């Protein structure tokens, strides 16, 4: 059995522990949403409408959590979503999570704006990690970056399409978030309240965006980070720009950040292999839809043409089961895994994976559902479903 700490049996417990160990400016970046955080709350609340119904008099099945996706059989129907600035929230978090994902046979998705380089994570994951790409505005940077991704051996490319603007996040604006963090009195005071974070950061080194470092102007002031991201890294994404990426990528291509059926139709026309139904964890459009609001219609129209992954609001094994019952083929979780690193340290990834597997196994055993692909049969129709 992998590492499991019973003091943290669910995501809320991990979040409470992480909040005590991560400086407030970094924790706010992780847990916060945009504007009034209405969309963030809606993502979580929407799961309350999804009910599953047990088949208690059926024979007791052997539970098998494994699912096949893009030619690989994963041990469970969830993976680790791309989260930017992971090393700021907990030192070496990308390395911790990539290693745990490899050992557990679930996918780890490296963010372009991670604190670990794509080459480092490719080595740690032994070629099993996926890569998340923003569309650089500079064609030369895009070509160079995609060349590095191919040479490193990544097999699955996930393109984030739901950041046409830099998110308006009041917490980050107030904190003056930067990478590396600003050394003002307020932030220094917050760091000093987290001695374990300080010690591990000292050992790991100041967090930087290692993958993007070759493309950053030398001695760029931290105040220019947002402009660099907006003007260079997160270029506009539309059908035509995605065609360029599709034509230059031979492996599975996933578009992350779609919510409505019309966009999924275009993803199918593009020749994408999958989409992540997502609203960026409630961090981009506060008054938008949750993926659970639209997944059943999308599954009905396109579920036989493209793989449907889902994130945003998923924080338990029960949520994974609910998402799959609604039509998802796979799920991704971000915050839960970073909370786990903050709470448990270098065992964080192992703990979170084991926690989710235990939760999901119990739910499926209670339903008497043998495999994740059969979960739609246990969906109870009702309001909101």
PyMOL commands that set and color helices and strands:
alter all, ss='L'
color gray80, all
select helices_A, chain A and resi 11-21+24-31+38-49+86-89+93-104+118-125+139-152+170-175+185-192+195-204+213-215+222-233+239-247+261-270+280-282+291-302+317-326+335-367+372-378
alter helices_A, ss='H'
color red, helices_A
select strands_A, chain A and resi 51-52+67-69+72-74+78-80+109-110+130-133+156-160+252-258+274-277+307-310+330-333+379-380
alter strands_A, ss='S'
color yellow, strands_A
deselect
rebuild
show_as cartoon
